[in-house]
Amino acid sequence: MVDRIDGHTILIGLMATPIRHSMSPTMHNTSFVKLGLNYAYLAFEVGNKELPDAIQGIRALGMRGSNISMPNKQKVLPLLDKLDPVAKMVGAVNTIVNDDGVLTGYTTDGTGFMKSLADENLDIRGEKMTIAGAGGAGTAIEIQAAYDGVKEMSIFNIKDATWANAERNVKIINEQTDCKAQLFDLADQDAFKCEIADSAIYCDSTGVGMKPLEDKTLVSDPSFFHKDMIVYDTVYAPRTTKLMTVAEEAGVDHVFNGLGMMLEQGAEAFKLWTGEDMPVDDIRNILFADAK
Ligand code: NAD
């Protein structure tokens, strides 16, 4: 580390809370070393209250940019100078790029999700998708998948504060893409079963299955699933969620946690900051070995 950091080292941040568990510093710093790039990536414990000062700090310190995670992904929007069109549509930012004091916000969660499927040689364009959740991750996945060519989408949400997001997502998708989207109350379990049965992919973007809900799943009955489908949980800690166990019990061919999405959203941010391709195969080996 002493050899690596010098007077020219360019800083990139991660602003979120809680943040100490994050795998992003390992992912990016290992990539910088492998490619011989003079950058350093550090995690900062930043909540909504500290966010305006922290964002101003990117400009003041001449940082190249930052990742943004919960609870700041929506709150950061008015603090930036420009928004990438997809970030604007999604209404959330997970990556900031600083070009000579001009901060542009991007979201790489949706493209990361789609790229992680492509890495497995899976293509959901032209297919039907059922997805639970319409928060930050769910919205990014829904908008990107619709833009990339998913034919039909059934979104299930509980009647909480994100219900309005789900309504907005359905409206945007139906108005601005060729995908036909519908919104359902997750309480309607008959519809949930029916829509999953008719889908090529079921994605859970709710975080149910992660602490403190690690023993929970929205689908506990394996008969909801069919063998030749994809079941995708955006959660990556634990590595095997309850949902994945149920899908495996059902003999589902393609069952994934969120590590692939995590890797690819990071790779896209890396490219935005450095202009270089992240050495994803090396990083995949490290992330997948480390994940618990
Ligand atoms: P969020 O708070 O913005 O949205 C949460 C969504 O889940 C909402 O739609 C909410 O209605 C729903 N939800 C919450 N509790 C629920 C419950 N008990 N039953 C049913 N629905 C419930 O959160 P987010 O930022 O979208 O993150 C969601 C999950 O996605 C987290 O587990 C996060 O770690 C994961 N994530 C993964 C990646 C990745 O790269 N793999 C990236 C972003 C987020």
Boltz pocket constraint, residues with backbone or C-beta under 6 A from the ligand:
constraints:
  - pocket:
      binder: B
      contacts: [[A, 70], [A, 109], [A, 112], [A, 132], [A, 133], [A, 134], [A, 135], [A, 136], [A, 137], [A, 138], [A, 157], [A, 158], [A, 160], [A, 162], [A, 163], [A, 186], [A, 204], [A, 205], [A, 206], [A, 207], [A, 208], [A, 210], [A, 218], [A, 233], [A, 234], [A, 235], [A, 236], [A, 258], [A, 259], [A, 261], [A, 262], [A, 263], [A, 265]]
      max_distance: 6.0
